[in-house]
Amino acid sequence: MAPVSIGDLADLVRSKNAGPFWQTLDIFLPDDAGYRMLSESPSLTEESIADLYHVDAGTVLIFHLPSIRVVKISFPRRYVQGGVSDRDMHAGQQHVPLAQLLLEAPSGAGRKRE
């Protein structure tokens, strides 16, 4: 299976503030198959999010909400909201790197079962 981006798989990927010190990213999936693909992919980890957003992996929180097919990711903002270095006061543009993240298939996916 060729890698697919989160943005291609999801109905909606968005970002927003979670207070002045945190931001959150939401991924809304259209169906159970897409939700499983995202949830089981080794590409979506605390470490991969930390690399994308230049934060400490130990501060990244990933919440899986299967009943509504949503994955929510939260981590501290690099700059305090409205601070001198803040370039996106509402964190509304921070979803772009996540939407472009390519998902790898889980190990063992695509193998024939005997």
C-alpha positions in Angstrom: 0.0 0.0 0.0 1.3 3.4 -1.0 1.5 6.0 1.8 -1.4 8.4 2.1 -1.3 11.7 3.9 -3.5 12.5 6.9 -5.1 15.3 4.9 -6.1 12.9 2.1 -7.6 10.4 4.6 -9.4 12.8 6.9 -12.6 14.8 6.4 -11.1 17.6 8.4 -7.8 18.5 10.0 -7.8 21.6 12.2 -5.8 23.4 14.8 -6.6 25.8 17.5 -5.6 27.2 20.8 -6.2 25.2 24.0 -5.5 28.3 26.2 -2.6 30.7 25.8 0.0 28.0 26.4 -1.3 24.9 24.6 -2.5 24.1 21.1 -4.6 21.3 19.9 -5.0 19.5 16.6 -8.1 17.5 15.6 -8.4 14.9 12.9 -11.9 13.9 11.9 -12.2 10.6 9.9 -15.0 9.8 7.6 -15.4 6.1 8.5 -14.2 3.3 10.8 -11.7 2.1 8.2 -10.0 5.4 8.0 -10.0 5.8 11.8 -8.4 2.4 12.2 -5.8 3.2 9.5 -4.8 6.4 11.3 -4.9 4.9 14.8 -2.8 1.8 13.8 -0.2 3.7 11.7 3.3 3.8 13.2 3.6 7.3 11.7 1.3 9.0 14.3 3.3 9.0 17.5 4.3 11.4 20.2 7.8 11.4 18.7 6.5 12.2 15.1 4.4 15.1 16.4 7.3 16.4 18.4 9.5 16.4 15.3 6.8 18.2 13.2 6.2 20.9 15.8 9.6 21.1 17.5 8.3 20.3 21.0 9.4 17.7 23.6 7.8 14.3 22.9 7.1 13.9 26.6 4.7 16.9 26.4 2.6 15.5 23.4 -0.8 14.1 24.3 -2.7 12.0 21.8 -6.3 11.1 22.4 -8.2 8.5 20.4 -12.0 8.9 20.3 -13.3 5.9 18.3 -17.0 6.6 19.0 -16.8 9.8 17.0 -13.8 8.8 14.8 -11.5 11.6 16.0 -7.9 11.8 17.0 -7.0 14.8 19.1 -3.4 15.9 19.7 -2.3 18.5 22.2 1.0 20.0 23.2 2.5 23.2 24.5 2.7 26.1 22.1 6.3 27.1 21.1 5.4 30.7 21.9 2.8 32.0 24.3 -0.4 33.3 22.5 0.1 36.9 21.6 3.7 37.0 22.7 6.3 38.9 20.7 7.4 35.8 18.7 3.9 34.5 18.1 3.0 34.4 14.4 -0.3 32.6 14.6 -2.2 34.0 17.6 -5.1 31.6 17.2 -3.0 28.6 16.1 -5.4 28.3 13.2 -2.7 27.5 10.6 -0.8 24.9 12.6 -2.7 21.9 11.1 -0.8 22.1 7.8 2.3 20.0 8.8 0.0 17.4 10.3 -2.2 17.2 7.3 0.9 16.6 5.1 2.2 13.7 7.3 2.4 10.5 5.4 1.0 7.4 7.1 2.8 4.2 6.9 0.9 0.9 7.1 1.2 -0.9 10.4 3.8 -3.7 10.3 2.2 -6.8 9.0 -0.4 -4.9 7.0 -0.8 -6.2 3.4 0.6 -9.6 4.2 -1.3 -12.7 3.1 -2.8 -14.7 5.9 -2.3 -18.4 5.6 
